[in-house]
């Protein structure tokens, strides 16, 4: 169809409806329908048929007619992966295994700073899923941090600040599985047809990790604040009250306990091995399968590590990795009586149900992204508007800021990612007048753009009052939600400005010095700027206290 202003309507509808109604699934559904109406030139009957076909095409269930077809159905494999991951997470929660870590901390650590470090370490262990970290870490560490007079809002802040950044930095998490599916549907791959970026989705993601400035800066900043005991704003105020009075809620009425209770018998009989086994299995099995399917030289193949990551079947590896992890963990927990056989069906149902909304949202995002890329050509339209108006060096900064704004407005990271990734990668070839497919090794701007968009989405998780991760962190830590929102914003705003500086440096240096130097320069400038802001705010807070 001819490009016109109508091609920007569907993403705008999604953004506005999500911001107004706070109903993400509804907003995405309307976005898919509106995009289908534009493709069908306003014919409602054709639009409905087209929308259903696009959704079925996205699910890829029609491809599952043979074993090879099943293994090639990447989106369908991702749906099964998330369902089984929900089961694995639920089994770990109800086994009481995570409480073994808390018992270990109580025996080994004797200072408040040590306990905060232990909370961060536990968050690192739950990199696999930001929801899992938000739900579990607070409930495990709450009694221990209370013993050392650490305010509840600080515990919630430590959890909330690390959950999403770690999920995008560690190359094996639910975020990465989501992202790989989106990249593949956006035209990232090694297939000849419909390819925009000629790269394996996983290796393309890895190339973007050094450009995830906001995630890197905020993780380093959180560790720095804990190790140096630096604080300001609402956190510093709550710490002073806790030190003087022992009140962990900043002078407010204590929050009622709302976490699911695990029997004391299960808590006491848990071991660190119970806790580490399922996580290690998932990570280890998936990595082994990636290396094996990628024909790694040390597994009897002929590829070096780089070629292995490019050719490894990541989606197949994730699926069979989680299948093996669930099966082995289930047998082990039953043998150890961590879970009961009669309760197993309800645990499986609860685990799968926990992932249902996320799966529906992802399928709608993938569908809308495909329509935006293949039929509406929205990215090319916007690129033509911007040619001559914006320098390409400002693309990382621009997309980071735009994604952060949209994600904050919508209250969902994946809604923003699903809209802007296809737009960005459709704009680049038009903007630079380059033939398809693009090679990210020759055009490092592509990796920087992906890092900027994903990090901008994380900002929305940290800035939006309706972000689910903040709410779950507050609930599991037993803190007031509004206090957590305020403290998270106070930490996020200076980190955003530091990240904008970092992406500005990346834009100026990328073409001249290459990916490594550019990313290193951006990270260093952003870290220095953020730490300066941290100490400046702390100094201002101390001055106000002394008045």
C-alpha positions as CSV (number, residue, x, y, z in Angstrom):
1,X,0.0,0.0,0.0
2,X,1.1,3.6,-0.5
3,X,2.7,5.1,2.5
4,X,0.7,7.7,4.3
5,X,0.1,9.1,7.8
6,X,-2.3,6.2,8.4
7,X,0.6,3.7,8.9
8,X,1.5,5.4,12.3
9,X,-2.1,5.1,13.6
10,X,-1.9,1.5,15.0
11,X,1.2,2.0,17.3
12,X,-0.3,5.3,18.4
13,X,-3.6,3.7,19.3
14,X,-1.8,1.0,21.4
15,X,0.2,3.7,23.3
16,X,-2.8,5.9,24.0
17,X,-5.2,3.1,25.0
18,X,-2.6,1.4,27.2
19,X,-1.9,4.8,28.9
20,X,-5.6,5.6,29.4
21,X,-7.1,2.2,30.2
22,X,-4.0,0.4,31.8
23,X,-5.3,-2.7,29.9
24,X,-2.3,-3.9,27.8
25,X,-4.0,-6.9,26.2
26,X,-7.0,-4.8,25.2
27,X,-4.8,-2.0,23.7
28,X,-2.7,-4.5,21.7
29,X,-5.8,-6.3,20.4
30,X,-7.2,-3.0,19.2
31,X,-3.9,-2.2,17.6
32,X,-3.9,-5.5,15.7
33,X,-7.5,-4.9,14.5
34,X,-6.8,-1.3,13.4
35,X,-3.6,-2.3,11.6
36,X,-5.7,-5.1,9.8
37,X,-8.3,-2.5,8.8
38,X,-5.7,-0.3,7.2
39,X,-4.3,-3.3,5.3
40,X,-7.8,-4.3,4.2
41,X,-8.6,-0.8,3.1
42,X,-11.4,-0.5,5.7
43,X,-13.2,-3.7,4.8
44,X,-14.2,-5.1,8.2
45,X,-14.8,-8.7,7.0
46,X,-11.4,-8.9,5.2
47,X,-9.7,-7.2,8.2
48,X,-11.1,-9.9,10.6
49,X,-9.9,-12.7,8.4
50,X,-6.5,-11.1,7.9
51,X,-6.1,-10.5,11.7
52,X,-7.0,-14.2,12.5
53,X,-4.6,-15.4,9.8
54,X,-1.8,-13.2,11.2
55,X,-2.3,-14.5,14.7
56,X,-2.3,-18.1,13.6
57,X,0.8,-17.4,11.5
58,X,2.5,-16.0,14.5
59,X,1.7,-18.9,16.7
60,X,3.0,-21.3,14.0
61,X,0.8,-24.1,15.2
62,X,0.0,-25.1,11.6
63,X,3.7,-25.9,11.1
64,X,3.6,-28.7,13.7
65,X,2.9,-31.5,11.3
66,X,6.3,-33.3,11.7
67,X,9.2,-33.4,14.1
68,X,11.2,-31.1,11.9
69,X,8.3,-28.8,11.5
70,X,7.9,-28.7,15.3
71,X,11.5,-27.9,15.8
72,X,11.4,-25.1,13.2
73,X,8.3,-23.5,14.8
74,X,10.2,-21.1,16.9
75,X,7.2,-19.1,18.2
76,X,5.4,-22.2,19.2
77,X,8.5,-23.5,21.0
78,X,8.6,-20.2,22.9
79,X,5.0,-20.6,24.0
80,X,5.8,-24.1,25.4
81,X,9.0,-22.7,27.0
82,X,7.1,-20.1,28.9
83,X,4.5,-22.6,30.1
84,X,7.1,-25.0,31.4
85,X,9.1,-22.2,32.9
86,X,6.1,-21.2,34.9
87,X,5.9,-24.7,36.2
88,X,9.6,-24.7,37.2
89,X,9.2,-21.3,39.0
90,X,6.1,-22.6,40.8
91,X,7.8,-25.8,42.0
92,X,10.8,-23.8,43.4
93,X,8.5,-21.4,45.2
94,X,6.4,-24.1,46.8
95,X,9.4,-26.3,47.7
96,X,10.7,-23.8,50.1
97,X,14.1,-24.2,48.5
98,X,14.9,-20.5,48.4
99,X,14.7,-20.2,52.2
100,X,17.8,-22.3,52.5
101,X,19.7,-19.3,51.2
102,X,18.2,-17.1,53.9
103,X,19.2,-19.6,56.6
104,X,22.8,-19.6,55.1
105,X,22.9,-15.8,55.3
106,X,21.8,-15.8,58.9
107,X,24.6,-18.1,59.9
108,X,27.4,-16.4,57.9
109,X,26.7,-12.7,57.8
110,X,26.7,-10.4,60.8
111,X,26.4,-6.8,59.4
112,X,23.6,-4.8,57.7
113,X,25.8,-4.2,54.7
114,X,26.5,-7.9,54.4
115,X,22.8,-8.7,54.4
116,X,22.2,-6.1,51.7
117,X,24.9,-7.7,49.6
118,X,23.3,-11.1,50.2
119,X,20.0,-9.7,48.9
120,X,21.7,-8.5,45.7
121,X,23.4,-11.8,45.3
122,X,20.1,-13.6,45.6
123,X,18.6,-11.2,43.0
124,X,21.5,-12.2,40.7
125,X,20.6,-15.8,41.2
126,X,17.1,-15.1,39.9
127,X,18.2,-13.4,36.7
128,X,16.1,-16.0,34.9
129,X,12.9,-14.0,35.4
130,X,12.1,-10.5,36.8
131,X,8.8,-11.6,38.2
132,X,10.4,-14.6,39.9
133,X,13.0,-12.3,41.5
134,X,10.4,-9.7,42.6
135,X,8.1,-12.3,44.1
136,X,10.8,-14.5,45.8
137,X,13.7,-12.3,47.0
138,X,11.7,-10.1,49.3
139,X,9.8,-12.9,51.0
140,X,13.1,-14.8,51.6
141,X,15.2,-11.8,52.9
142,X,12.5,-9.9,54.7
143,X,13.0,-11.4,58.2
144,X,16.7,-11.1,57.9
145,X,16.8,-7.5,56.8
146,X,14.3,-6.7,59.6
147,X,16.8,-8.2,62.1
148,X,19.4,-5.8,60.9
149,X,17.1,-2.8,60.9
150,X,17.1,-2.3,57.1
151,X,14.0,-0.3,56.0
152,X,11.5,-2.3,54.0
153,X,11.5,0.3,51.2
154,X,15.2,-0.2,50.7
155,X,14.9,-4.0,50.4
156,X,12.1,-3.5,47.8
157,X,14.3,-1.0,45.9
158,X,17.2,-3.4,45.8
159,X,14.9,-6.0,44.3
160,X,13.1,-3.8,41.9
161,X,16.2,-2.1,40.6
162,X,18.0,-5.3,39.6
163,X,15.2,-7.5,38.4
164,X,14.7,-6.3,34.8
165,X,18.3,-5.1,34.2
166,X,19.7,-8.5,35.1
167,X,17.1,-10.2,33.0
168,X,18.4,-8.4,29.9
169,X,22.1,-8.5,30.7
170,X,22.4,-12.2,31.4
171,X,22.0,-14.2,28.2
172,X,19.5,-16.7,29.5
173,X,16.3,-15.4,30.8
174,X,12.6,-15.0,29.9
175,X,13.4,-11.5,28.6
176,X,16.0,-12.9,26.2
177,X,13.6,-15.6,25.1
178,X,10.9,-12.9,24.4
179,X,13.5,-10.8,22.6
180,X,14.7,-13.6,20.4
181,X,11.2,-14.3,19.3
182,X,10.5,-10.6,18.6
183,X,13.8,-10.3,16.6
184,X,13.0,-13.3,14.5
185,X,9.5,-11.9,13.7
186,X,11.1,-8.5,13.0
187,X,13.3,-9.9,10.3
188,X,16.5,-10.9,12.1
189,X,17.8,-14.2,10.9
190,X,20.0,-16.1,8.4
191,X,17.1,-17.0,6.1
192,X,17.0,-15.4,2.6
193,X,13.4,-14.4,2.6
194,X,12.1,-11.4,4.5
195,X,15.4,-10.8,6.2
196,X,16.3,-7.2,7.3
197,X,19.3,-8.1,9.5
198,X,21.5,-11.0,8.4
199,X,22.4,-12.5,11.8
200,X,21.3,-15.2,14.2
201,X,19.0,-13.5,16.7
202,X,21.0,-14.8,19.6
203,X,24.4,-13.5,18.3
204,X,22.7,-10.2,17.4
205,X,21.4,-9.9,21.0
206,X,24.9,-10.6,22.3
207,X,26.4,-7.8,20.2
208,X,23.9,-5.4,21.8
209,X,24.8,-6.2,25.4
210,X,27.7,-3.7,25.6
211,X,25.3,-1.0,24.5
212,X,22.8,-1.6,27.3
213,X,24.0,1.5,29.1
214,X,21.1,2.1,31.5
215,X,21.1,-1.5,32.7
216,X,24.8,-1.6,33.2
217,X,24.9,1.8,35.0
218,X,22.0,1.1,37.4
219,X,23.4,-2.3,38.3
220,X,26.8,-0.9,39.1
221,X,25.2,2.1,41.0
222,X,23.1,-0.2,43.2
223,X,26.2,-2.2,44.1
224,X,28.1,0.9,44.7
225,X,25.4,2.4,47.0
226,X,25.3,-0.8,49.1
227,X,29.1,-1.2,49.4
228,X,29.7,2.5,50.2
229,X,26.5,3.0,52.3
230,X,25.5,5.9,50.1
231,X,21.9,7.0,50.1
232,X,19.7,10.0,49.6
233,X,16.0,11.0,49.4
234,X,13.3,8.7,50.8
235,X,15.8,5.9,51.4
236,X,18.1,8.0,53.5
237,X,15.1,9.3,55.5
238,X,13.8,5.8,56.2
239,X,17.3,4.7,57.2
240,X,17.6,7.5,59.7
241,X,14.2,6.7,61.2
242,X,15.1,3.0,61.4
243,X,18.4,3.8,63.1
244,X,16.8,6.0,65.7
245,X,13.5,4.2,66.4
246,X,13.7,0.8,64.9
247,X,10.7,1.7,62.7
248,X,11.2,0.1,59.3
249,X,8.3,1.9,57.6
250,X,9.3,5.5,57.8
251,X,6.9,6.3,60.6
252,X,3.9,4.6,59.0
253,X,1.8,1.7,60.2
254,X,3.5,-1.6,59.3
255,X,2.3,-3.3,56.1
256,X,0.3,-6.4,56.7
257,X,2.0,-9.7,55.6
258,X,0.7,-10.7,52.2
259,X,3.2,-13.3,51.0
260,X,2.2,-17.0,50.7
261,X,3.3,-18.9,53.7
262,X,5.6,-21.9,53.4
263,X,5.5,-24.4,56.2
264,X,8.3,-24.1,58.7
265,X,9.2,-27.8,58.2
266,X,9.9,-27.2,54.5
267,X,12.0,-24.1,55.3
268,X,14.1,-25.8,57.9
269,X,14.7,-28.9,55.8
270,X,15.7,-27.0,52.7
271,X,19.3,-27.1,51.4
272,X,21.3,-24.8,49.1
273,X,21.4,-27.7,46.6
274,X,17.6,-27.7,46.5
275,X,17.7,-24.1,45.5
276,X,20.6,-24.2,43.1
277,X,19.7,-27.4,41.2
278,X,16.8,-26.2,39.0
279,X,18.5,-22.9,38.1
280,X,21.8,-24.6,37.3
281,X,20.0,-27.3,35.3
282,X,18.2,-24.8,33.1
283,X,21.3,-22.7,32.5
284,X,23.6,-25.7,32.0
285,X,21.3,-27.7,29.8
286,X,20.5,-24.8,27.5
287,X,24.1,-23.8,27.0
288,X,25.2,-27.4,26.3
289,X,22.3,-27.7,23.8
290,X,23.3,-24.4,22.1
291,X,26.9,-25.6,21.7
292,X,25.8,-29.0,20.5
293,X,23.3,-27.8,17.9
294,X,25.8,-25.2,16.8
295,X,28.3,-27.9,15.9
296,X,31.0,-26.7,18.4
297,X,34.4,-28.1,17.8
298,X,34.8,-29.5,21.3
299,X,31.5,-31.4,20.9
300,X,32.8,-33.2,17.8
301,X,31.9,-30.4,15.3
302,X,33.9,-28.0,13.2
303,X,32.8,-24.6,14.4
304,X,34.6,-22.2,16.7
305,X,32.6,-20.5,19.5
306,X,31.5,-17.5,17.3
307,X,30.1,-19.7,14.5
308,X,28.6,-22.0,17.1
309,X,26.6,-19.1,18.6
310,X,25.5,-18.0,15.2
311,X,24.4,-21.4,14.0
312,X,23.2,-22.9,17.4
313,X,19.4,-23.5,17.6
314,X,18.6,-21.3,20.5
315,X,14.9,-21.8,20.5
316,X,15.2,-25.6,20.4
317,X,17.9,-25.4,23.1
318,X,15.6,-23.3,25.4
319,X,12.7,-25.7,24.9
320,X,14.6,-28.9,25.6
321,X,16.6,-27.2,28.4
322,X,13.4,-26.3,30.3
323,X,11.9,-29.7,29.6
324,X,14.9,-31.4,31.1
325,X,15.0,-29.0,34.0
326,X,11.4,-29.4,34.9
327,X,11.5,-33.2,34.7
328,X,14.7,-33.6,36.7
329,X,13.7,-31.0,39.3
330,X,10.2,-32.6,39.6
331,X,11.6,-36.1,40.2
332,X,14.2,-34.7,42.7
333,X,11.6,-32.6,44.7
334,X,9.3,-35.6,44.8
335,X,12.1,-37.8,46.1
336,X,13.1,-35.2,48.6
337,X,9.4,-34.6,49.5
338,X,9.8,-30.9,48.7
339,X,6.5,-31.2,46.9
340,X,3.7,-33.8,47.2
341,X,2.6,-36.0,44.3
342,X,-1.1,-35.2,44.9
343,X,-0.5,-31.5,44.6
344,X,1.6,-31.8,41.5
345,X,-1.4,-31.2,39.0
346,X,-2.4,-28.0,40.8
347,X,1.2,-26.8,40.8
348,X,1.5,-27.4,37.0
349,X,-1.8,-25.6,36.4
350,X,-0.8,-22.7,38.6
351,X,2.6,-22.4,36.9
352,X,1.1,-22.4,33.4
353,X,-1.7,-20.0,34.4
354,X,0.9,-17.6,35.7
355,X,2.3,-17.3,32.2
356,X,-0.9,-17.1,30.3
357,X,-1.3,-13.3,30.2
358,X,2.4,-12.8,29.3
359,X,2.1,-15.3,26.4
360,X,-1.0,-13.6,25.0
361,X,0.7,-10.3,25.2
362,X,3.7,-11.6,23.4
363,X,1.7,-13.2,20.7
364,X,-0.2,-9.9,20.1
365,X,3.1,-7.9,20.1
366,X,4.7,-10.3,17.6
367,X,1.6,-10.1,15.4
368,X,1.5,-6.3,15.5
369,X,5.2,-6.1,14.9
370,X,4.9,-8.3,11.8
371,X,2.1,-6.2,10.3
372,X,4.0,-3.0,11.0
373,X,7.1,-4.4,9.3
374,X,5.6,-6.4,6.4
375,X,2.4,-4.6,5.4
376,X,2.4,-1.0,6.8
377,X,6.1,-0.2,6.3
378,X,5.8,2.3,9.1
379,X,9.5,2.4,9.7
380,X,10.3,3.4,6.1
381,X,7.6,6.1,6.3
382,X,9.1,7.6,9.5
383,X,12.6,7.3,8.0
384,X,11.6,9.3,5.0
385,X,10.2,12.0,7.3
386,X,13.4,12.2,9.4
387,X,15.9,12.1,6.5
388,X,17.7,15.5,6.6
389,X,16.1,16.3,10.0
390,X,18.1,14.1,12.4
391,X,21.7,12.9,12.2
392,X,22.1,9.2,12.3
393,X,24.6,9.6,15.3
394,X,21.6,10.6,17.4
395,X,19.6,7.5,16.7
396,X,20.7,5.6,19.9
397,X,19.9,8.6,22.1
398,X,16.6,9.3,20.3
399,X,15.3,5.7,20.5
400,X,16.4,5.3,24.2
401,X,14.5,8.5,25.2
402,X,11.5,7.6,23.0
403,X,11.2,4.0,24.3
404,X,11.6,5.2,27.9
405,X,8.8,7.7,27.5
406,X,6.4,5.2,25.8
407,X,7.2,2.5,28.3
408,X,6.6,4.8,31.2
409,X,3.3,6.0,29.7
410,X,2.1,2.4,28.9
411,X,3.4,0.8,32.1
412,X,4.8,-2.1,30.2
413,X,8.3,-2.7,28.8
414,X,7.3,-5.2,26.1
415,X,4.6,-3.1,24.6
416,X,7.2,-0.4,23.9
417,X,9.8,-2.9,22.6
418,X,7.3,-4.5,20.3
419,X,6.4,-1.2,18.8
420,X,9.8,0.4,18.4
421,X,12.1,-2.6,17.4
422,X,10.3,-3.1,14.1
423,X,10.1,0.6,13.5
424,X,13.8,1.2,14.2
425,X,15.1,-1.7,12.0
426,X,12.8,-0.7,9.2
427,X,14.0,2.9,9.3
428,X,17.8,2.2,9.2
429,X,18.0,0.8,5.7
430,X,15.8,3.6,4.3
431,X,17.6,6.3,6.3
432,X,21.1,5.1,5.2
433,X,20.0,4.0,1.7
434,X,21.5,0.5,2.2
435,X,20.4,-2.7,0.5
436,X,18.9,-5.6,2.5
437,X,19.9,-7.6,4.4
438,X,22.0,-5.5,6.7
439,X,25.1,-7.0,8.4
440,X,25.4,-5.9,12.0
441,X,29.1,-6.6,12.0
442,X,29.5,-3.9,9.4
443,X,26.8,-1.6,10.8
444,X,27.3,-1.5,14.6
445,X,24.6,1.1,14.8
446,X,22.1,-1.8,14.7
447,X,23.5,-3.3,17.9
448,X,23.5,0.1,19.6
449,X,19.9,0.7,18.6
450,X,18.8,-2.7,20.0
451,X,20.6,-2.0,23.3
452,X,19.1,1.5,23.5
453,X,15.5,0.3,22.9
454,X,15.6,-2.5,25.4
455,X,17.1,-0.3,28.1
456,X,14.6,2.4,27.4
457,X,11.9,-0.2,28.0
458,X,13.5,-1.0,31.4
459,X,13.3,2.7,32.3
460,X,9.5,2.4,32.0
461,X,9.5,-0.5,34.5
462,X,11.4,1.8,36.9
463,X,9.4,5.0,36.3
464,X,5.8,3.9,35.8
465,X,3.6,3.8,39.0
466,X,1.7,0.9,37.4
467,X,4.7,-1.2,36.6
468,X,4.1,-4.7,37.8
469,X,7.7,-5.4,39.0
470,X,7.6,-2.5,41.4
471,X,4.3,-3.7,42.8
472,X,5.5,-7.3,43.3
473,X,8.7,-6.1,44.8
474,X,6.8,-3.9,47.3
475,X,4.5,-6.8,48.1
476,X,7.2,-9.4,48.7
477,X,9.3,-7.0,50.8
478,X,6.3,-5.9,52.8
479,X,6.8,-2.2,51.9
480,X,4.4,0.6,50.9
481,X,4.0,0.6,47.1
482,X,4.0,4.4,46.8
483,X,7.3,4.6,48.9
484,X,8.9,2.1,46.5
485,X,7.7,4.1,43.5
486,X,9.2,7.4,44.9
487,X,12.5,5.8,45.8
488,X,12.8,4.1,42.4
489,X,12.1,7.3,40.6
490,X,14.7,9.2,42.7
491,X,17.3,6.5,41.7
492,X,16.1,6.3,38.0
493,X,16.0,9.9,37.0
494,X,19.8,10.6,37.4
495,X,20.6,7.2,35.8
496,X,18.5,8.2,32.8
497,X,20.4,11.4,32.3
498,X,23.7,9.6,32.7
499,X,22.5,7.1,30.1
500,X,21.5,9.9,27.7
501,X,25.0,11.1,28.0
502,X,26.4,7.6,27.4
503,X,24.3,7.2,24.2
504,X,25.3,10.6,23.0
505,X,29.0,9.5,23.4
506,X,28.2,6.3,21.6
507,X,26.6,8.2,18.7
508,X,29.7,10.5,18.3
509,X,32.3,7.7,18.5
510,X,30.7,4.6,16.9
511,X,31.6,5.1,13.3
512,X,35.1,6.4,14.0
513,X,36.3,4.0,16.7
514,X,34.1,0.9,16.4
515,X,31.8,-0.9,18.8
516,X,34.2,-1.8,21.6
517,X,35.8,1.6,22.1
518,X,32.4,3.4,21.6
519,X,30.6,1.2,24.1
520,X,33.4,1.4,26.7
521,X,33.5,5.2,26.3
522,X,29.8,5.5,26.7
523,X,29.7,3.2,29.8
524,X,32.6,5.1,31.5
525,X,31.1,8.5,30.8
526,X,27.7,7.4,32.0
527,X,29.0,5.7,35.2
528,X,31.1,8.8,36.1
529,X,28.1,11.1,35.6
530,X,25.8,8.9,37.6
531,X,28.2,8.5,40.5
532,X,28.7,12.2,40.6
533,X,25.0,12.7,40.7
534,X,24.7,10.1,43.5
535,X,27.2,11.9,45.7
536,X,25.8,15.3,44.9
537,X,22.3,14.2,46.0
538,X,23.8,12.6,49.1
539,X,25.6,15.9,49.9
540,X,22.4,17.9,49.4
541,X,20.5,15.4,51.6
542,X,23.1,15.7,54.4
543,X,23.0,19.5,54.2
544,X,19.2,19.6,54.5
545,X,19.4,17.2,57.5
546,X,21.9,19.5,59.2
547,X,19.6,22.6,59.0
